[in-house]
Amino acid sequence: MKNFEFYNPVRILFGKDQLKKLAIYIPQGQKILMLYGGGSVKKNGIYEQVMNALKDYKVIEFGGIEPNPHYETAMKAVEIVKAEKLDFILAVGGGSVIDAAKFIAAAALYTDGDPWNILAKGAVVKASLPIGTVLTLPATGSEMNMGSVVTRKSTNEKFSFLTPSSFPKFSILMPEAAASLPQKQVANGIVDAYVHVIEQYLTFPVNTPLQDRFAESILKTLIEEGPKVYANPADYDAMANLMWSATMALNGTIACGAATDWSVHMIGHELTAFYGIDHARTLAVVLPGIWKALKNEKKEKLIQYAERVWNISGTDDEKIDKAILQTTAFFNSLGIPTSLKDYDLGNDAINRIVMRFSERGWKAIGDRQLVTLDVVRKALEYQL
């Protein structure tokens, strides 16, 4: 096991009727920016509940946060925060709204130049405004971590940043609010959480048996509960299990002492940045290709995954091949394609992504720097 330092200060309020406690965790007198996305929070009743809970606060609304939140939109919110001298940001919605809140909170206090440097150049974030979240869509785990991913539409770039000041002060998790989600969004959430786990688990052995079993339990729960929620998002018990699985997938617990990868995400981000494909759907395309390209390098963990998660037997090669097929079939069963051709993309898209990595000087990414430019190309070619 590797040395590690674990810190997660996020207070979780999970389940029904938790919104009534909202005002307890935002200091009196705070001026609040309430962020949300396309307006579903007004249709499902969450908006009204939030505003009622905050009736004694000054609240300024900012809607229209996009899936894969745009830098340009976030900067408009930053201007409002500064002009109105707001104190607190409340994100109401899914991971994209929460990611936007984290960036806005950091950019509002950033004084060392262009806030884009936080994302593109890894500039140090010295402080952020406090944020809280009301989660209505299980997927990213952003409600309980310090990470954020933002897209700059004008340049077709998508980057992430991490800073301890981005940890939410609290997150209210509301499975009942997800009851009216479209199947597509439910499916995206399942796959997003699944690949989050994989990126921290399916690397190489470093003697982390407890973390491995934590990870495997999340994967098996997603396999069991995911189809139930996909068939019926209003199944509260199944949705509750999905929502908590998605939170646990990326709150830092399973990464403690383990080797992590994230190459699937980095490649997937380019598919989103260039072609606007939903984040989770890019992961479903890239992941099987990476496994096919790195069968030997990831052999031990692929076999473990096959045996423990899918109960596959046979020769080592059979276990690996069947595990890749089972995973692909699981994604497909949720209506999520795993081929570039399903998005009308071919070699031109592959060349474009490889060229971008090359231009950035990224010679290799992932655990042990295994994912070279040649591996990126090979992995994507497998998925044509």
Protein Blocks (a to p, Z undefined) as FASTA:
>chain_A
ZZdddddfbdcdedehklmmmmmmgcghiacddddfeopmmmnommmmmmmmmmmbccdd
dehiaehiafklmmmmmmmmmmnopabdcdeddfklmmmmmmmmmmmmpcgbjfklmmmn
opacfbdcddddddfbdfklmmmccbdcdddfklopacddddfklpcfbdcddfklmmmg
cfklmmmmmmmmmmmmmmmmmmcdehiaklmmmmmmmmmmmmmmmmmmmmommlmklmmm
mmmmmmmmmnommmgopacehlmmmmmmmmmmmnopafklmmmmmmmmmmmmmmmmmmmm
mmmmmmmmnopacdfklmmmmmmmmmmmmmmmnopafbfklnopafklmmmmmmmmmmno
pabgcehhlacfklmmmmmmmmZZ
